[in-house]
Structures are given as C-alpha cells and as structure tokens.
C-alpha cells in the first residue's frame, strides 16, 4: 500500500487550471498466489483554478484491476473504473504476447574445434540434476576454464560457445556475475570433452546461498520484538550449531547488535548467544524453499544486567 500527493498545472496562454489531491494505491503481490494479482487505486482531486464552473469541490476516481495468468504469455484481465458520479466502466479481456526473434545462426565450427552449449539452472533441491520445475538463470557468465572463451546466458539460462579447441575442459561460471543470494556449489564445474566438429551439451547448477541474520537486543518488555529504546548488544559471540552435529559457525555481533551467517546449508540449527555467562538459545531452520532466515535474539533483562557488558568468557573462538 502507498499514498502519495499529486498536483497538475495547465496553462494555455489565457487561463490557468490547477488541480491537487492525493492517491491511495495498493497491490496484492503474492498474497493471492503466483497467478492472480489484484491492484487498486483511489484518487481525490480538487480544483484550485478559481473558475466558478470548476467549483464543484473534490472529485473522486477509483480503479480496480485483476489479472489472472493462464500461461507464460497469456492472461485474463478485468478492469473496473468509477468516478463516483454515475460514470463507471467494466471491461474483461484476454491478453497475449508473442515474441519474434531472428533465428540464431548456427555455423559449423572451424577445423579442430567444437561447440559447447547448455544451461545454467537454479538447483532448488541441490541434487545436481535439473528437474522440470527448476528454471534457468539469465545473465550468468559461463567460462571455459583455461581459456579466454566465455559467454553470458540468455534470459532462459541457455548458452552456446562456439569454436572451442578440441580437448578436455572444465566449464564454470563467474561468481561475480551471479545474482544476489546465489552461490556456486563445489560440484558445479563439470568436465567435458570437446571433439572436432562436435556439439557438447552440459548443464551447470547453482544454488541459493542460505543465510541466517538478525540482531541481539535486551527485550525489556518480553515481547520478542525489537522496540524503540531497547539496547542492542554489540560484540557478543554468536554460535550457529547444526543439529546434525556438524561444525558450528562462530561470529561476533557488530554495530547495533547485528549478526549474519552466509552460505548456510539447509537444515536445523541451534542459535546460541552467551551473555554474562548464560546461554540464550533460538532454534532456526533453513530450507530450500526459505533459505533466508531472519531471527532476532531477545535477551531477558535479568541476564543482560548481570555482566553489564560484552561477555568475554567465550574466549577468542566463542567457546565457553
């Protein structure tokens, strides 16, 4: 939802028309699902030109639009508009989109060279194999390791690198070209054999980089929410411990009590902060569907006031 003022000024050389008011607009986002989107807008305008015929006061205008996606390029739309003075309109239509691209020229490689083509895809279940619902990732730079040859993927994640000299190569992606929140798994550099005059197909998985972040604060009113005026605890040792017995992540809270752990694998974790010698624990879970977890750590006042500062009993590595 958003509300915004608006004003228009029109001068035709003889008279001046001034209108001002405000608009309230909103959209359903994904609240109604991935296919249905509803947007609405309500506007109020008043005339300030001073002309008697325009002194009707504020006028209101409303618009409501619903869009239901049938397929990749088709959708049904319904639009209703009303000026709240007896004039309204309802229209329903079917919209489609057709994209015309020039055919891509596939020429034969030079003698002794081959072609490497494939797709970079988001490996949601991290098994290294592309499933039917795992989409391609656009704009990723694919490189033939050991050469200066590379190409960005198209909007559906596909790439075709021509004239690669025959031989054995590793195919990788540039980490700098990845969208925010993505990372390259360890197994994402497949080795391929390029033959003379042959086309070699390869698929490269990338994964979402799990993240656990939040803030450590003194929860004065015990509501679990960081409220204005509540103290943030900086310099506290934070341990993210896997429930399956893996190695813990140990970091220190920074300014305003904030902490963040990157590149976290899916699983259940124990988030532990030791304040004044007392452990404060939160349980978190990172999944492929929800890899970004925000978990604040509320510290009861009686624990926070025992030491009155940063807990130094955790040592350099954060271990009691």
C-alpha positions in Angstrom: 0.0 0.0 0.0 1.2 3.5 -0.7 -0.3 7.0 -0.5 1.1 9.9 -2.4 0.1 13.6 -3.1 -0.2 14.8 -6.7 -0.8 18.1 -8.5 -1.3 19.2 -12.1 -0.9 22.7 -13.6 -2.1 23.5 -17.1 -1.7 27.0 -18.7 -2.9 27.5 -22.3 -1.8 31.2 -22.6 -5.1 32.6 -21.3 -6.2 30.6 -18.3 -4.6 28.5 -15.6 -6.0 25.2 -14.4 -4.6 23.9 -11.1 -5.7 20.6 -9.5 -4.3 18.9 -6.5 -5.1 15.9 -4.3 -3.8 12.5 -3.2 -3.9 8.9 -4.4 -4.0 5.7 -2.4 -2.9 2.6 -4.3 -2.1 -1.0 -3.4 -1.4 -4.4 -4.8 -2.0 -7.9 -3.6 1.6 -9.1 -4.5 1.7 -12.8 -4.0 -0.9 -12.9 -1.2 -3.4 -14.4 -3.7 -0.9 -16.8 -5.3 1.5 -16.7 -8.2 -1.2 -16.4 -10.9 -3.7 -13.9 -9.6 -2.8 -10.2 -8.9 -5.2 -7.5 -7.8 -4.3 -3.8 -7.9 -6.4 -0.8 -6.9 -6.2 2.9 -6.9 -8.4 5.6 -5.3 -7.7 9.3 -6.1 -9.2 12.6 -4.9 -8.7 15.8 -6.8 -9.8 19.4 -6.1 -9.8 22.3 -8.5 -8.0 25.5 -7.4 -8.3 27.5 -10.6 -10.9 29.9 -9.1 -13.3 29.5 -12.0 -16.9 29.3 -10.9 -17.8 26.4 -13.2 -15.0 24.4 -11.7 -16.0 24.9 -8.1 -17.7 21.6 -7.6 -15.3 20.6 -4.8 -13.3 17.4 -4.6 -13.8 14.7 -7.2 -13.1 11.0 -6.6 -11.9 8.4 -9.0 -11.4 4.7 -8.4 -9.8 1.9 -10.4 -9.7 -1.9 -9.7 -7.8 -4.3 -11.9 -7.5 -8.1 -11.6 -5.0 -10.2 -13.7 -5.0 -14.0 -13.9 -2.1 -15.6 -15.7 -3.2 -18.6 -17.8 0.2 -19.4 -19.2 3.6 -17.9 -19.8 2.4 -15.4 -22.4 -1.4 -15.2 -21.8 -3.6 -13.7 -19.1 -7.2 -12.7 -18.4 -7.7 -9.1 -17.2 -10.7 -7.4 -15.6 -10.7 -3.7 -15.1 -13.4 -1.6 -13.3 -13.3 2.2 -13.1 -15.7 4.6 -11.4 -15.8 8.4 -10.9 -18.4 8.1 -8.1 -20.7 10.5 -10.0 -22.7 7.9 -12.1 -20.0 7.0 -14.6 -18.4 3.6 -14.4 -17.0 1.0 -16.7 -16.1 -2.7 -16.6 -14.0 -4.4 -19.2 -12.8 -8.0 -19.4 -10.3 -9.2 -21.9 -7.8 -11.9 -22.9 -4.3 -10.6 -23.4 -1.4 -12.4 -25.1 2.2 -11.8 -26.1 4.2 -13.1 -29.0 7.9 -12.6 -29.1 9.5 -12.6 -32.6 13.3 -13.2 -32.6 15.6 -13.5 -35.6 16.8 -17.1 -35.9 20.2 -17.6 -34.4 22.8 -18.6 -37.0 24.5 -21.8 -36.0 27.6 -22.2 -38.1 29.9 -25.1 -38.2 33.0 -24.8 -36.1 36.4 -24.4 -37.6 38.6 -27.5 -38.2 39.8 -28.9 -34.9 37.2 -27.0 -32.9 33.8 -27.9 -31.3 30.8 -26.3 -29.7 29.8 -26.3 -26.0 26.2 -25.5 -25.2 23.9 -26.0 -22.3 22.0 -24.3 -19.5 22.7 -22.7 -16.1 19.8 -23.5 -13.8 18.7 -23.0 -10.2 19.2 -26.3 -8.4 16.5 -26.0 -5.7 16.9 -29.4 -4.2 20.7 -29.4 -4.6 21.0 -32.8 -6.3 22.9 -31.5 -9.3 20.2 -32.7 -11.7 17.8 -30.3 -13.4 14.2 -31.0 -12.6 11.2 -29.9 -14.8 10.4 -27.0 -12.4 14.0 -25.8 -12.0 14.3 -22.7 -14.1 17.3 -21.2 -15.9 19.3 -18.3 -14.6 19.9 -15.4 -17.0 22.9 -13.1 -17.3 25.5 -15.6 -15.8 28.9 -15.6 -17.4 29.9 -19.2 -18.4 33.6 -19.8 -18.9 35.7 -22.5 -20.4 38.4 -22.9 -17.7 41.9 -22.4 -19.0 40.9 -20.3 -22.0 39.7 -16.8 -22.6 36.4 -18.0 -24.0 33.1 -17.2 -22.2 29.5 -16.2 -22.9 26.6 -14.8 -20.8 23.4 -16.9 -20.6 20.3 -15.7 -22.2 17.1 -14.8 -20.4 16.2 -18.5 -20.0 19.7 -19.6 -18.9 20.9 -21.1 -22.2 24.4 -20.5 -23.7 26.2 -21.7 -26.8 30.0 -21.2 -27.0 31.4 -21.9 -30.5 34.9 -22.7 -31.8 36.3 -24.3 -28.6 39.5 -26.1 -29.5 39.1 -29.8 -29.1 40.3 -31.2 -25.7 39.3 -31.8 -22.1 37.9 -28.8 -20.2 36.2 -27.7 -17.0 33.1 -25.5 -17.5 32.4 -23.0 -14.8 30.6 -19.7 -14.0 31.9 -16.4 -12.8 30.8 -15.8 -9.2 30.7 -12.1 -9.8 28.0 -12.5 -12.4 25.7 -14.3 -10.1 22.5 -12.6 -8.8 22.5 -11.6 -5.2 21.8 -14.6 -2.9 23.1 -17.2 -5.3 26.3 -19.3 -5.0 28.2 -22.0 -6.9 28.2 -25.4 -5.3 31.5 -27.3 -5.1 30.4 -29.8 -7.8 29.4 -27.1 -10.3 32.4 -27.3 -12.6 31.6 -30.3 -14.9 34.4 -31.6 -17.1 33.6 -32.1 -20.8 35.4 -33.5 -23.8 35.2 -31.2 -26.9 35.6 -33.0 -30.2 36.3 -31.6 -33.6 33.1 -30.7 -35.3 31.0 -32.0 -32.4 28.5 -30.3 -30.1 28.9 -31.0 -26.4 25.9 -30.4 -24.0 26.3 -29.5 -20.4 24.1 -28.3 -17.5 25.5 -26.2 -14.7 23.7 -26.0 -11.3 23.8 -23.0 -9.0 22.1 -22.9 -5.6 20.6 -20.3 -3.2 23.0 -19.2 -0.6 21.4 -19.9 2.8 21.6 -17.0 5.3 20.7 -16.5 9.0 20.8 -13.0 10.3 19.2 -10.8 12.9 20.0 -8.7 16.0 20.8 -9.3 19.6 18.9 -7.0 22.0 17.7 -6.6 25.6 14.0 -7.5 25.5 12.7 -5.1 28.2 9.0 -5.9 27.7 9.5 -9.6 26.9 7.5 -9.4 23.6 10.3 -10.9 21.4 10.3 -7.8 19.1 13.0 -5.1 19.0 11.2 -2.0 20.2 12.5 1.6 20.2 14.8 2.3 23.0 15.7 -1.3 23.7 19.5 -1.8 24.0 21.4 -3.6 21.2 24.2 -5.9 22.4 27.4 -5.5 20.3 30.5 -7.7 20.4 28.6 -10.8 21.6 29.8 -14.2 20.4 27.2 -15.9 18.3 27.3 -19.7 17.6 25.2 -21.3 14.8 25.4 -25.0 15.7 24.0 -27.7 13.2 21.6 -30.1 14.9 23.2 -33.0 12.9 26.5 -32.5 14.7 28.4 -30.5 12.1 31.0 -27.8 12.8 29.5 -24.6 14.3 29.8 -21.1 12.8 31.2 -18.6 15.3 30.9 -14.8 14.7 30.6 -11.6 16.7 27.7 -9.3 16.7 28.5 -6.0 15.0 27.1 -2.4 15.4 23.5 -2.3 16.6 23.8 -5.9 17.7 23.6 -7.2 14.2 24.9 -10.6 13.1 24.9 -12.6 9.9 26.0 -16.0 8.7 26.3 -16.7 5.0 26.4 -19.8 2.8 24.4 -21.9 5.2 23.2 -25.3 4.0 19.6 -26.4 4.5 19.0 -27.9 7.9 18.0 -27.3 11.6 20.3 -25.1 13.7 20.8 -24.0 17.3 21.5 -20.3 17.5 23.3 -19.7 20.8 24.5 -16.4 22.3 26.3 -16.4 25.7 25.5 -13.2 27.7 27.0 -12.8 31.1 27.9 -16.5 31.3 24.2 -17.5 30.5 23.2 -19.1 27.2 20.4 -17.6 25.2 19.1 -20.1 22.6 16.9 -19.8 19.5 16.1 -22.7 17.1 16.2 -21.9 13.4 15.6 -23.9 10.2 17.0 -23.2 6.7 15.2 -24.8 3.8 15.5 -24.8 0.0 12.1 -23.0 -0.1 13.1 -20.5 2.6 16.9 -20.1 2.6 16.9 -16.6 4.1 16.1 -16.7 7.8 15.8 -13.5 9.9 16.0 -14.5 13.6 16.5 -11.9 16.3 17.8 -13.0 19.7 15.9 -11.4 22.6 17.9 -11.4 25.9 16.0 -11.1 29.2 16.9 -8.0 31.2 17.9 -10.1 34.3 20.6 -11.9 32.2 21.8 -8.8 30.3 22.2 -6.8 33.6 24.3 -9.4 35.3 27.5 -8.6 33.4 26.7 -5.2 32.2 28.7 -5.5 29.0 30.3 -7.8 26.4 30.7 -11.4 27.6 34.4 -12.2 27.5 34.1 -15.7 28.9 33.5 -17.1 25.4 37.2 -16.7 24.5 38.6 -15.9 21.1 36.7 -18.7 19.4 33.5 -18.2 21.2 33.7 -21.4 23.3 32.9 -21.2 27.0 
